[in-house]
Amino acid sequence: MRALALMILTMLSSTREISMRFLAIAALSLMPTSAFAAHDCRVTGLPAEFGIDMIAYFTVKSGETCNFPIRIPGMMNSSGVSQQPAHGTLRQLNVTTFRYSAAPGYKGSDTFAIYGVGKGPYGSGRSVMTVNATIQ
């Protein structure tokens, strides 16, 4: 009798574990795509330096989102948005990272500007980065 009870408890435990795994997988499949991390934008331009304004370029598909990190050697003290994009949205995630989302259905160019203030090995001060995005 004890062996039968142990076998039933084992089966119930396994069934409960499988049910919990199924619920976890089902919950993940119901999460919106925006809940997952966006990839970094592939940016081209000249190397960044504090105290000098810069221009950067990247390409993204219509309706897509990508992270745009400011990578300036040294210590970033503050940052922000100087100019919002006309054909997408820009959100600051932290002192060094912004998230750009291209408007769905739009194809063409978009421009925005962000700034960083800090001190690095080659200079210090405020740097404005004008970003030119190509939306495909």
C-alpha positions in Angstrom: 0.0 0.0 0.0 2.8 2.4 0.9 4.5 1.7 -2.5 1.2 2.5 -4.3 0.8 5.8 -2.4 4.5 6.8 -3.2 3.9 6.0 -6.9 0.7 8.1 -7.0 2.5 11.0 -5.3 5.4 10.8 -7.7 3.0 10.8 -10.7 1.1 13.8 -9.2 4.4 15.7 -8.6 5.5 15.0 -12.2 2.2 16.1 -13.6 2.3 19.3 -11.5 5.9 20.0 -12.7 4.9 19.4 -16.4 1.8 21.7 -15.9 4.0 24.4 -14.4 6.4 24.2 -17.3 3.6 24.3 -19.8 2.1 27.4 -18.0 5.5 29.1 -18.1 6.0 28.4 -21.8 2.4 29.6 -22.5 3.0 32.8 -20.6 6.2 33.6 -22.6 4.4 33.0 -25.9 1.8 35.6 -24.9 4.3 38.3 -24.1 4.4 41.1 -26.7 7.4 41.3 -28.9 8.4 44.7 -27.4 8.9 42.9 -24.0 12.0 41.2 -25.4 15.3 43.1 -25.6 15.9 45.1 -28.8 19.2 44.7 -30.6 21.8 47.4 -30.9 21.6 49.6 -34.0 24.6 49.1 -36.3 26.1 52.5 -36.2 28.8 54.0 -38.5 30.6 57.3 -38.1 33.8 58.8 -36.7 35.1 57.8 -33.2 33.4 59.7 -30.4 35.1 62.2 -28.0 33.7 64.4 -25.3 33.6 68.1 -26.2 33.3 67.5 -30.0 30.0 67.2 -31.9 29.6 64.1 -34.1 27.5 62.6 -36.9 26.4 58.9 -36.9 24.4 56.8 -39.4 22.4 53.5 -39.1 19.8 51.6 -41.0 16.7 50.0 -39.6 13.6 48.3 -41.1 10.2 50.1 -40.9 8.5 49.3 -37.6 11.7 47.9 -36.0 13.3 49.0 -32.8 17.0 49.1 -31.9 19.1 50.4 -29.0 21.5 53.3 -29.7 24.3 53.3 -27.1 26.6 56.4 -26.8 30.1 55.0 -26.6 32.5 57.7 -25.7 35.7 56.7 -23.8 35.6 58.1 -20.3 32.9 58.9 -17.8 29.4 60.1 -18.9 27.9 62.5 -16.3 24.6 63.2 -18.1 22.9 62.9 -21.4 19.6 63.6 -23.1 17.7 64.2 -26.3 18.4 67.4 -28.2 16.0 66.8 -31.1 13.3 64.1 -31.4 12.9 62.1 -34.6 10.2 63.1 -37.1 9.3 59.5 -38.2 9.8 57.4 -35.1 10.2 57.5 -31.4 13.2 57.9 -29.2 13.4 57.0 -25.6 16.3 57.3 -23.1 16.9 54.0 -21.3 19.8 55.1 -19.1 22.6 57.6 -19.1 24.4 55.9 -22.1 21.6 54.1 -24.0 18.6 55.3 -26.1 16.0 53.2 -27.9 14.8 54.2 -31.4 11.6 52.8 -33.0 10.9 53.5 -36.6 7.3 54.3 -37.5 5.5 51.3 -39.0 4.9 51.7 -42.7 7.4 54.6 -43.1 10.4 54.3 -45.5 12.9 57.0 -45.9 15.2 59.0 -43.7 14.9 60.3 -40.1 17.1 62.4 -38.0 17.5 63.0 -34.3 20.1 64.4 -32.0 21.3 63.3 -28.6 24.0 64.7 -26.3 26.4 63.4 -23.6 28.3 65.4 -21.1 31.4 63.9 -19.5 35.2 63.7 -19.3 37.4 61.3 -21.2 41.1 60.7 -22.0 41.0 63.1 -25.0 38.6 65.9 -23.9 35.7 66.9 -21.8 32.4 68.8 -22.1 29.2 68.4 -24.0 29.0 66.4 -27.3 26.0 66.5 -29.6 25.5 63.5 -31.8 23.3 64.1 -34.9 22.0 60.7 -35.9 20.8 60.0 -39.5 18.7 56.9 -39.8 17.7 55.2 -43.0 14.3 53.4 -42.7 13.9 50.5 -45.1 
